[in-house]
Amino acid sequence: MLKLKFIGNDDTVYDLEVQDGSTVMENAVHNGVPGIEAECGGACACATCHVYVDEAWTDKVGEPEPMEEDMLDFAVDVRANSRLSCQITMSAELDGLTVRVPDSQG
């Protein structure tokens, strides 16, 4: 099991143990993390699973692919560390990843 931490928009911390190969979005939905709506179910067709990747993890998570960048145009308050959580797949390299849920989704 891998560790994944969500920090809610109210600063509540959600420490999760997750499976290798699962997405950050799937883990948020399955564990009831508030603020991750995931309306498209992980198809990269909306921006309702927007998160901010902790600065310590941005290099390991990497840059968004062009399709994800297009969808981020629909997110609210996009920042340099913005990602769609449906496009981040957990792996041993991301064990301990921390993401923050924005105040609102697009």
DSSP file with accessible surface (Angstrom, degrees, kcal/mol):
  #  RESIDUE AA STRUCTURE BP1 BP2  ACC     N-H-->O    O-->H-N    N-H-->O    O-->H-N    TCO  KAPPA ALPHA  PHI   PSI    X-CA   Y-CA   Z-CA
    1    1 A M              0   0  131      0, 0.0     2,-0.3     0, 0.0    18,-0.2   0.000 360.0 360.0 360.0 146.5    0.0    0.0    0.0
    2    2 A L  E     -A   18   0A  17     16,-3.1    16,-2.9    93,-0.0     2,-0.4  -0.749 360.0-118.2-109.1 158.0    1.1    3.5   -0.8
    3    3 A K  E     +A   17   0A 108     -2,-0.3    93,-3.0    14,-0.2    94,-0.7  -0.790  29.9 176.3 -97.9 138.8    0.5    6.7    1.2
    4    4 A L  E     -Ab  16  97A   1     12,-2.1    12,-3.2    -2,-0.4     2,-0.5  -0.989  10.8-160.0-141.5 129.6   -1.5    9.6   -0.2
    5    5 A K  E     -Ab  15  98A  74     92,-3.1    94,-2.6    -2,-0.4     2,-0.4  -0.956   4.0-168.9-117.9 127.8   -2.4   12.8    1.7
    6    6 A F  E     -Ab  14  99A   0      8,-2.4     8,-3.0    -2,-0.5     2,-0.6  -0.929   7.9-157.4-106.2 138.2   -5.2   15.2    0.8
    7    7 A I  E     -Ab  13 100A  28     92,-2.2    94,-2.8    -2,-0.4     6,-0.2  -0.976  21.7-139.1-112.9 115.3   -5.5   18.6    2.5
    8    8 A G    >   -     0   0    2      4,-3.4     3,-2.4    -2,-0.6    95,-0.1  -0.197  25.8-103.4 -69.3 166.7   -9.0   19.8    2.2
    9    9 A N  T 3  S+     0   0   68      1,-0.3    -1,-0.1    93,-0.3    94,-0.1   0.657 127.1  52.4 -68.5 -10.0  -10.0   23.4    1.5
   10   10 A D  T 3  S-     0   0  100      2,-0.1    -1,-0.3    93,-0.0     3,-0.1   0.187 124.6-106.2-103.8  12.8  -10.7   23.7    5.2
   11   11 A D    <   +     0   0  107     -3,-2.4     2,-0.2     1,-0.3    -2,-0.1   0.507  69.7 149.8  73.3  10.2   -7.2   22.3    6.1
   12   12 A T        -     0   0   56     -5,-0.1    -4,-3.4     1,-0.0     2,-0.4  -0.536  41.5-135.7 -68.8 136.7   -8.6   19.0    7.2
   13   13 A V  E     -A    7   0A  71     -6,-0.2     2,-0.6    -2,-0.2    -6,-0.2  -0.830  16.6-166.6-101.1 132.9   -6.0   16.3    6.5
   14   14 A Y  E     -A    6   0A  56     -8,-3.0    -8,-2.4    -2,-0.4     2,-0.6  -0.950   4.5-167.3-118.8 104.4   -7.0   13.0    4.9
   15   15 A D  E     -A    5   0A 117     -2,-0.6     2,-0.3   -10,-0.2   -10,-0.2  -0.865  16.4-176.8 -94.2 118.2   -4.2   10.4    5.1
   16   16 A L  E     -A    4   0A  19    -12,-3.2   -12,-2.1    -2,-0.6     2,-0.5  -0.847  28.6-143.4-118.0 151.1   -5.0    7.4    2.9
   17   17 A E  E     -A    3   0A 114     -2,-0.3     2,-0.3   -14,-0.2   -14,-0.2  -0.973  37.2-179.9-107.1 124.3   -3.5    4.1    2.1
   18   18 A V  E     -A    2   0A   2    -16,-2.9   -16,-3.1    -2,-0.5     2,-0.3  -0.829  27.6-101.1-130.3 162.8   -4.0    3.4   -1.6
   19   19 A Q    >   -     0   0  121     -2,-0.3     3,-1.7   -18,-0.2    71,-0.2  -0.578  38.8-106.6 -83.6 142.7   -3.2    0.8   -4.2
   20   20 A D  T 3  S+     0   0  107     -2,-0.3    71,-0.2     1,-0.2     3,-0.1  -0.426 108.6  28.5 -59.2 134.6   -0.4    1.1   -6.8
   21   21 A G  T 3  S+     0   0   49     69,-2.6    -1,-0.2     1,-0.3     2,-0.2   0.304  92.7 118.1  92.4 -10.0   -2.0    1.9  -10.1
   22   22 A S    <   -     0   0   15     -3,-1.7    68,-3.3    67,-0.1    -1,-0.3  -0.518  64.8-116.1 -83.6 158.2   -5.0    3.7   -8.8
   23   23 A T  B  >  -E   89   0B  18     66,-0.2     4,-2.0    -2,-0.2    66,-0.2  -0.626  16.0-120.2 -92.8 158.4   -5.6    7.4   -9.6
   24   24 A V  H  > S+     0   0    0     64,-2.3     4,-2.1    61,-0.8    62,-0.2   0.914 115.9  52.6 -59.1 -41.0   -5.6   10.2   -7.1
   25   25 A M  H  > S+     0   0   10     60,-1.6     4,-2.6    63,-0.3     5,-0.2   0.929 105.9  52.0 -63.0 -46.6   -9.2   11.0   -8.1
   26   26 A E  H  > S+     0   0   79     59,-0.2     4,-2.7     1,-0.2    -1,-0.2   0.915 110.5  49.5 -56.8 -41.7  -10.4    7.4   -7.6
   27   27 A N  H  X S+     0   0   13     -4,-2.0     4,-1.3     2,-0.2    -1,-0.2   0.884 109.8  50.7 -67.9 -36.4   -8.9    7.4   -4.1
   28   28 A A  H  <>S+     0   0    0     -4,-2.1     5,-2.5     2,-0.2     4,-0.3   0.953 114.1  44.0 -64.4 -46.8  -10.6   10.7   -3.2
   29   29 A V  H ><5S+     0   0   70     -4,-2.6     3,-1.3     1,-0.2    -2,-0.2   0.939 113.5  49.5 -65.2 -46.9  -14.0    9.5   -4.4
   30   30 A H  H 3<5S+     0   0  145     -4,-2.7    -1,-0.2     1,-0.3    -2,-0.2   0.744 116.6  43.2 -66.1 -21.7  -13.7    6.1   -2.7
   31   31 A N  T 3<5S-     0   0   83     -4,-1.3    -1,-0.3    -3,-0.3    -2,-0.2   0.262 111.7-115.5-109.8   9.4  -12.7    7.7    0.6
   32   32 A G  T < 5 +     0   0   56     -3,-1.3    -3,-0.2    -4,-0.3    -4,-0.1   0.804  44.5 176.2  66.3  33.7  -15.2   10.6    0.6
   33   33 A V    > < -     0   0    7     -5,-2.5     3,-1.2    -6,-0.2    -1,-0.2  -0.592  31.7-124.2 -71.8 117.7  -12.7   13.4    0.3
   34   34 A P  T 3  S+     0   0   66      0, 0.0   -25,-0.2     0, 0.0     3,-0.1  -0.329  87.6  32.8 -65.1 144.1  -14.9   16.6    0.0
   35   35 A G  T 3  S+     0   0   29      1,-0.2     2,-0.9   -27,-0.1    -2,-0.0   0.275  85.5 104.7  97.6 -11.3  -14.4   18.9   -2.9
   36   36 A I    <   +     0   0   14     -3,-1.2    13,-0.2     1,-0.2    -1,-0.2  -0.869  38.8 168.4-102.0 100.0  -13.4   16.3   -5.5
   37   37 A E        -     0   0  103     11,-1.9    12,-0.2    -2,-0.9    -1,-0.2   0.850  14.8-168.9 -84.2 -38.5  -16.6   16.0   -7.6
   38   38 A A    >   +     0   0   13     10,-1.6     3,-1.6     1,-0.1    11,-0.1   0.890  11.2 175.2  51.6  51.1  -15.1   13.9  -10.5
   39   39 A E  T 3  S+     0   0  139      1,-0.3    -1,-0.1     2,-0.1    -3,-0.0   0.809  74.7  48.1 -59.8 -32.4  -18.2   14.5  -12.7
   40   40 A C  T 3  S-     0   0   43      1,-0.0     3,-0.4     0, 0.0    -1,-0.3   0.464 109.1-120.9 -91.0  -0.3  -16.8   12.7  -15.7
   41   41 A G  S <  S-     0   0   61     -3,-1.6    -2,-0.1     1,-0.2    -3,-0.1   0.666  72.1 -48.7  74.0  14.8  -15.6    9.7  -13.7
   42   42 A G  S    S+     0   0   27    -17,-0.0    -1,-0.2   -16,-0.0   -16,-0.1   0.636 101.1 124.6 101.7  16.5  -12.0   10.1  -14.7
   43   43 A A  S    S-     0   0   65     -3,-0.4    -2,-0.1    44,-0.0    44,-0.0   0.352  78.5-117.1 -89.6   6.5  -12.2   10.5  -18.5
   44   44 A C  S    S+     0   0    5      1,-0.1    27,-0.1    27,-0.0     3,-0.0   0.906  83.0 120.3  56.6  42.8  -10.3   13.8  -18.5
   45   45 A A  S    S+     0   0   64     26,-0.0     2,-0.3    23,-0.0    -1,-0.1   0.208  70.1  25.3-120.3  10.9  -13.5   15.5  -19.8
   46   46 A C  S    S-     0   0   23     -6,-0.0     3,-0.1     0, 0.0    29,-0.1  -0.874  70.4-123.9-153.1-173.9  -14.1   18.0  -17.0
   47   47 A A  S >  S+     0   0    4     -2,-0.3     3,-1.0    27,-0.2    59,-0.9   0.020  71.9 112.5-128.3  28.4  -12.1   19.9  -14.4
   48   48 A T  T 3  S+     0   0    3      1,-0.2   -11,-1.9    57,-0.2   -10,-1.6   0.266  73.3  56.2 -92.8  15.0  -14.0   18.8  -11.3
   49   49 A C  T 3  S+     0   0    3    -12,-0.2    36,-2.2   -13,-0.2    -1,-0.2   0.021  76.6 150.2-125.0  24.4  -11.2   16.8   -9.8
   50   50 A H  E <   +C   84   0A   0     -3,-1.0     2,-0.3    34,-0.2    34,-0.2  -0.282  17.3 171.1 -59.6 134.5   -8.7   19.7   -9.9
   51   51 A V  E     -C   83   0A   0     32,-2.7    32,-2.4    50,-0.2     2,-0.6  -0.942  34.1-121.8-138.4 163.5   -6.0   19.6   -7.1
   52   52 A Y  E     -CD  82 100A   8     48,-2.7    48,-2.9    -2,-0.3     2,-0.4  -0.955  28.3-137.4-105.7 121.4   -2.9   21.5   -6.3
   53   53 A V  E     - D   0  99A   2     28,-2.7    46,-0.2    -2,-0.6     5,-0.1  -0.651  29.5-104.8 -78.6 131.6    0.2   19.2   -6.1
   54   54 A D    >>  -     0   0   67     44,-2.5     3,-2.6    -2,-0.4     4,-0.7  -0.289  29.8-118.8 -54.8 137.4    2.4   20.0   -3.1
   55   55 A E  G >4 S+     0   0  130      1,-0.3     3,-0.7     2,-0.2     4,-0.4   0.808 112.5  62.1 -52.7 -33.0    5.5   21.9   -4.3
   56   56 A A  G 34 S+     0   0   82      1,-0.2    -1,-0.3     2,-0.1     4,-0.2   0.699 110.6  40.7 -67.4 -15.2    7.8   19.1   -3.0
   57   57 A W  G <> S+     0   0   40     -3,-2.6     4,-2.5    41,-0.2     5,-0.3   0.459  83.2  97.1-111.9  -5.6    6.1   16.6   -5.5
   58   58 A T  H <X S+     0   0   39     -3,-0.7     4,-2.2    -4,-0.7    -2,-0.1   0.885  86.0  48.4 -60.0 -39.7    5.6   18.7   -8.6
   59   59 A D  H  4 S+     0   0  152     -4,-0.4    -1,-0.2     1,-0.2     4,-0.1   0.916 114.0  46.3 -66.2 -41.2    8.8   17.3  -10.4
   60   60 A K  H  4 S+     0   0  113      1,-0.2    -2,-0.2    -4,-0.2    -1,-0.2   0.867 114.1  47.6 -69.8 -36.1    7.9   13.7   -9.6
   61   61 A V  H  < S-     0   0   23     -4,-2.5    -1,-0.2     1,-0.1    -2,-0.2   0.877 102.8-157.1 -71.8 -36.8    4.2   14.1  -10.7
   62   62 A G     <  -     0   0   29     -4,-2.2    -1,-0.1    -5,-0.3    -2,-0.1  -0.209  23.9 -45.4  88.5-179.5    5.3   15.8  -13.9
   63   63 A E        -     0   0  149     -4,-0.1     2,-0.1     1,-0.1    20,-0.1  -0.542  62.0 -99.7 -87.9 153.0    3.6   18.1  -16.3
   64   64 A P        -     0   0   19      0, 0.0    -1,-0.1     0, 0.0    -2,-0.0  -0.394  36.1-115.3 -69.8 147.8    0.1   17.7  -17.6
   65   65 A E     >  -     0   0  133      1,-0.1     4,-2.5    -2,-0.1     3,-0.4  -0.362  38.0 -97.2 -72.1 162.1   -0.4   16.2  -21.1
   66   66 A P  H  > S+     0   0   82      0, 0.0     4,-2.2     0, 0.0     5,-0.2   0.869 124.0  52.6 -53.3 -41.0   -2.0   18.5  -23.7
   67   67 A M  H  > S+     0   0  119      1,-0.2     4,-1.9     2,-0.2     5,-0.1   0.915 110.6  47.6 -63.2 -40.7   -5.5   17.1  -23.2
   68   68 A E  H  > S+     0   0    2     -3,-0.4     4,-2.4     2,-0.2    -1,-0.2   0.914 108.7  54.6 -65.8 -41.5   -5.3   17.7  -19.4
   69   69 A E  H  X S+     0   0   96     -4,-2.5     4,-0.8     1,-0.2    -2,-0.2   0.906 106.8  52.0 -57.6 -41.5   -4.0   21.3  -20.0
   70   70 A D  H >< S+     0   0   95     -4,-2.2     3,-0.8     1,-0.2     4,-0.2   0.910 110.4  47.5 -61.3 -42.4   -7.0   21.9  -22.2
   71   71 A M  H >< S+     0   0   38     -4,-1.9     3,-2.1     1,-0.2     4,-0.2   0.852 101.2  64.7 -69.7 -32.3   -9.3   20.7  -19.4
   72   72 A L  H >< S+     0   0   12     -4,-2.4     3,-1.7     1,-0.3    -1,-0.2   0.762  85.6  74.7 -63.2 -20.3   -7.5   22.8  -16.8
   73   73 A D  T << S+     0   0  129     -4,-0.8    -1,-0.3    -3,-0.8    -2,-0.2   0.752  95.0  51.7 -60.8 -21.8   -8.8   25.9  -18.7
   74   74 A F  T <  S+     0   0  140     -3,-2.1    -1,-0.3    -4,-0.2    -2,-0.2   0.467  91.9  99.5 -94.0  -3.3  -12.2   25.1  -17.2
   75   75 A A  S <  S-     0   0   14     -3,-1.7     3,-0.4    -4,-0.2     2,-0.4  -0.464  75.4-115.9 -82.8 157.4  -10.8   24.9  -13.6
   76   76 A V  S    S+     0   0   63     28,-0.3    28,-0.1     1,-0.2    30,-0.1  -0.743  89.4   2.3 -92.6 138.2  -11.1   27.8  -11.1
   77   77 A D  S    S-     0   0   89     -2,-0.4    -1,-0.2     1,-0.2     2,-0.2   0.926  81.0-163.8  54.3  55.3   -7.9   29.4   -9.8
   78   78 A V        -     0   0   71     -3,-0.4     2,-0.2    -6,-0.1    -1,-0.2  -0.489   9.9-176.0 -70.8 137.5   -5.4   27.4  -11.9
   79   79 A R    >   -     0   0  114     -2,-0.2     3,-2.0     4,-0.0    -1,-0.0  -0.767  43.8 -92.6-126.4 174.8   -1.9   27.6  -10.6
   80   80 A A  T 3  S+     0   0  110      1,-0.3    -2,-0.0    -2,-0.2    -1,-0.0   0.808 127.0  47.4 -60.3 -28.5    1.5   26.3  -11.8
   81   81 A N  T 3  S+     0   0   20    -18,-0.0   -28,-2.7     2,-0.0    -1,-0.3   0.202  84.5 128.4-101.1  17.6    1.0   23.2   -9.6
   82   82 A S  E <   +C   52   0A   6     -3,-2.0     2,-0.3   -30,-0.2   -30,-0.2  -0.512  27.9 162.6 -74.7 138.9   -2.5   22.5  -10.8
   83   83 A R  E     -C   51   0A  19    -32,-2.4   -32,-2.7    -2,-0.2     2,-0.6  -0.972  43.2-112.0-147.0 158.0   -3.4   19.0  -12.0
   84   84 A L  E >   -C   50   0A   0     -2,-0.3     3,-2.1   -34,-0.2   -34,-0.2  -0.857  26.5-142.7 -88.9 125.2   -6.5   16.9  -12.6
   85   85 A S  G >  S+     0   0    0    -36,-2.2   -60,-1.6    -2,-0.6     3,-1.2   0.738  96.6  67.1 -67.3 -18.2   -6.3   14.2  -10.1
   86   86 A C  G 3  S+     0   0    9      1,-0.2    -1,-0.3   -62,-0.2   -36,-0.1   0.683  99.0  53.7 -72.0 -13.9   -7.8   11.7  -12.6
   87   87 A Q  G <  S+     0   0   71     -3,-2.1     2,-0.6   -64,-0.1    -1,-0.2   0.344  89.3  86.4-103.9   6.4   -4.5   12.0  -14.5
   88   88 A I    <   -     0   0    4     -3,-1.2   -64,-2.3    -4,-0.2     2,-0.5  -0.930  62.4-163.1-110.0 113.0   -2.2   11.2  -11.6
   89   89 A T  B     -E   23   0B  76     -2,-0.6   -66,-0.2   -66,-0.2     2,-0.1  -0.845  20.9-121.2 -98.9 126.9   -1.6    7.5  -11.2
   90   90 A M        +     0   0    1    -68,-3.3   -69,-2.6    -2,-0.5     2,-0.3  -0.398  42.5 157.2 -68.5 140.8   -0.2    6.3   -7.9
   91   91 A S    >   -     0   0   39    -71,-0.2     3,-1.4   -70,-0.1     4,-0.3  -0.924  59.6 -88.6-151.5 171.5    3.1    4.4   -8.0
   92   92 A A  G >  S+     0   0   76     -2,-0.3     3,-1.4     1,-0.3    -2,-0.0   0.864 126.1  59.9 -56.3 -33.8    6.0    3.7   -5.7
   93   93 A E  G 3  S+     0   0  122      1,-0.3    -1,-0.3   -33,-0.1    -3,-0.1   0.795 107.4  45.6 -64.9 -26.3    7.6    6.9   -6.9
   94   94 A L  G X  S+     0   0    9     -3,-1.4     3,-2.4    -5,-0.1    -1,-0.3   0.272  77.0 138.4-102.2  11.7    4.6    8.8   -5.6
   95   95 A D  T <  S+     0   0   74     -3,-1.4   -91,-0.2     1,-0.3    -3,-0.1  -0.405  76.4  22.0 -59.4 118.3    4.4    7.1   -2.2
   96   96 A G  T 3  S+     0   0   28    -93,-3.0    -1,-0.3     1,-0.2   -92,-0.2   0.425  86.6 168.0 101.2   1.9    3.6    9.9    0.2
   97   97 A L  E <   -b    4   0A   0     -3,-2.4   -92,-3.1   -94,-0.7     2,-0.4  -0.142  19.2-156.1 -50.6 139.2    2.2   12.3   -2.4
   98   98 A T  E     +b    5   0A  21    -94,-0.2   -44,-2.5   -44,-0.1     2,-0.3  -0.984  15.2 174.1-122.6 129.8    0.4   15.4   -0.9
   99   99 A V  E     -bD   6  53A   1    -94,-2.6   -92,-2.2    -2,-0.4     2,-0.4  -0.954  20.5-139.1-131.0 153.7   -2.3   17.3   -2.8
  100  100 A R  E     -bD   7  52A  90    -48,-2.9   -48,-2.7    -2,-0.3   -92,-0.2  -0.930  15.4-131.0-114.1 138.9   -4.5   20.2   -1.8
  101  101 A V        -     0   0    2    -94,-2.8   -50,-0.2    -2,-0.4   -65,-0.1  -0.717  29.0-124.7 -86.1 129.4   -8.2   20.5   -2.7
  102  102 A P        -     0   0    5      0, 0.0   -93,-0.3     0, 0.0     3,-0.1  -0.207  24.7-104.0 -69.2 168.7   -9.1   23.9   -4.1
  103  103 A D  S    S+     0   0  128      1,-0.1     2,-0.3   -95,-0.1   -94,-0.1   0.814 100.2   2.1 -63.1 -32.9  -11.8   26.1   -2.6
  104  104 A S  S    S-     0   0   62    -28,-0.1   -28,-0.3   -27,-0.0     2,-0.2  -0.984  71.0-124.1-151.3 160.4  -14.1   25.3   -5.5
  105  105 A Q              0   0   19     -2,-0.3   -57,-0.2     1,-0.1   -30,-0.1  -0.679 360.0 360.0-103.9 161.7  -14.2   23.2   -8.7
  106  106 A G              0   0   49    -59,-0.9   -31,-0.2    -2,-0.2    -1,-0.1  -0.069 360.0 360.0 -76.5 360.0  -14.9   24.3  -12.3
